Amino acid sequence: MALTESVDEIVENSNNPLLGKHDSWKRVRLGEIADIQNGFAFKSSKFTKQEGVPLIRIRDVVKDDTTTFYTGEFEPEYMVQPGDLLIGMDGDFNCARWRGSPGLLNQRVCRITLKSDVLHPRLLDYALPGYLKAIHEKTSSVTVKHLSSKTISEIPLPVPPPEQQELMAAEIEKQFSRLDEAVAGLKRVKANLKRYKAAVLKAAVEGKLTEEWRKQNPDVEPGSKLLERISEARNVWLEQKISDGSGEAKRLATKIKKHTFDAPEDISLPDSWVWTSLLTASLVVVDCHNKTAPYEETGIPLVRTTNVRDGSLILETAKYVSDETYEYWSRRCPPESGDILFTREAPMGEAAIIPDGVTLCMGQRMMLIRLPGELVDNTFILDWIMSPVFQERFGAGAVGIGVKHLRVGDVERLFVPLPPIEEQRQITEIVDRELSIVAGQMADINRALAQTNQLRQAVLISGFSGSLGS
């Protein structure tokens, strides 16, 4: 860790109004008005998940509780009480009042305790995050950024006149309470939209969205016949790949002959639908390479499990690989537009369709699903994977002591409902229409939430410029 400027230089050179003050105010260093207590290096061998005293680690600073406990001996001076102000000294330099049960102050977390009445405690809470953020931005690092208690002690906080501080704190609190109410309302609407989205997907994959459609279209090819045509299409595809020298196709052709799966007995499907497995609904289901790829500064995006969320690819945060790595890693089956990518390790059970015109490489614990496009609608399969019906069940076969994951065979055996292809398309049309409305409303809510954050900043800027509570 290395600060590229002194704390005074950071404040002096910053254009951030949150670090400003009224011209008539003085500044005081945090170390002059507060005690800064570093956490203790408790032995990790004494950490447990349930027994002992709660242990407050860096990741817990902005939470209301901790999932780590300590069974060893400790000094009472390291016991944190609800309401104590804590700072995480690695990572993002978060600070917050502790709202959980009494717990132990672990290493790389510090406690700030005011020892004078020079600054109102609430003003300390409002001012400190802006200074920590500015220090974080000026801290260089190779991996994780680190903060020292010496740097914290040097933070020059603004000190309004005593008679103004109480008025400022009360006014900021009032404005923040109003914003909190607005945010709570927006989050309730957002939660309702998520529940509605889940309900739409559940109704879709159980056939309830197309009940009237089936009455009007009784003579379509049933799923059982469609499954036969999928098998024929896959055989043709595999024969072509085998003739091209594909070892993966040979392996798959052998696996298909031995493949079995268990259909759920507690979910009723319409008469024209049939249960099948992910493997038998597809042309091919391929696992990624099982080693870590060498990254490059530029090149072909490498999609890892963290790049797949809520049915979409997040390529902005993707790593890159060279053309040579892509060729080697994709030799089993190069990803194509329309293929589905599925994560079999945390976050497990996420999926997304590769959009047109995108070339990418699969990372570890990723699987590729290629469907016979004229027989199986990839959006319907994606809707199935994202539905609560699937999400509540797919992880039953996960293995692993630490990070849970699905084995390749487990993914291949995942059960899939197969409606007539015409009904698949009807379902995706209805779902797309409904979820596009949800997406639009979600975007509006997210913009409103972002605006509340901007309003919070505006309140603080007004406060520390001296125009609030004066």
FENWO-V585703 format. One record per backbone hydrogen bond with DSSP energy under -0.5 kcal/mol. NH is the residue of the N-H (numbers start at 0). CO is the residue of the C=O. Records with the same first field share a line. If there is no record, write none. Layout:
NH->CO  CO
This chain:
1->139
3->137
9->5
10->6
11->7
12->8
13->9
16->14
18->15
19->16
24->21
25->158
27->156
29->154
30->152
31->28
32->28  29
33->29
34->112
36->34  110
37->35
38->108
39->104
41->39
45->42
46->43
47->68
52->69
54->67
55->103
56->54
59->56
60->56  57
62->59
68->47
69->52
70->45
77->74
78->75
79->77  102
82->97
83->80
84->111
85->83  95
86->109
87->93
88->86  107
90->144
91->89
92->89
95->85
97->83
98->62
102->79
103->53
104->77
105->55  103
106->39
108->105
109->86
110->36
111->84
112->34  110
114->32
115->32
122->119
123->119
124->120
125->121
126->122
127->123
128->124
129->126
130->126
131->127
132->128
133->129
134->130
135->131
136->132
137->133  134
138->135
139->1  137
146->88
151->147
152->148
153->149  150
154->151
156->27  154
158->25
159->157
163->160
164->160
165->161
167->163
168->164
169->165
170->166
171->167
172->168
173->169
174->170
175->171
176->172
177->173
178->174
179->175
180->176
181->177
182->178
183->179
184->180
185->181
186->182
187->183
188->184
189->185
190->186
191->187
192->188
193->189
194->190
195->191
196->192
197->193
198->194
199->195
200->196
201->197
202->198
203->199
204->200
205->201
206->203
207->202
208->202
210->207
213->209
214->210
215->211
216->212
219->216
222->271
225->221
226->222
227->223
228->224
229->225
230->226
231->227
232->228
233->229
234->230
235->231
236->232
237->233
238->234
239->235
240->236
241->237
242->238
243->239
244->241
245->240
246->244
249->245
250->246
251->247
252->248
253->249
254->250
255->251
256->252
257->253  254
258->254  255
262->260
267->265
272->269
273->417
275->415
277->413
278->411
280->276
281->278
282->369
283->369
285->367
287->365
295->319
299->320
300->358
301->318
302->300  360
303->301
306->303
307->304
308->311
311->308
313->306
314->312
316->313
317->314
318->301
319->295
320->299
325->321
326->322
327->323
328->324
329->325
330->327
337->353
338->335
339->368
340->351
341->366
342->349
343->341  364
345->403
348->342
349->346
351->340
352->310
353->338
357->354
358->356
360->300
362->302
365->362
366->341
367->285
368->339
369->283  367
370->368
371->280
372->370
374->371
375->371
377->375
380->376
381->377
382->378
383->379
384->380
385->381
386->382  383
390->386
391->387
392->389
393->389
395->392
396->393
397->394
398->404
403->401
404->398
405->343
410->406
411->407
412->408
413->410
415->275
417->273
418->416
423->419
424->420
425->421
426->422
427->423
428->424
429->425
430->426
431->427
432->428
433->429
434->430
435->431
436->432
437->433
438->434
439->435
440->436
441->437
442->438
443->439
444->440
445->441
446->442
447->443
448->444
449->445
450->446
451->447
452->448
453->449
454->450
455->451
456->452
457->453
458->454
459->455
460->456
461->457
462->458
463->459
464->460
465->462
466->461
467->461
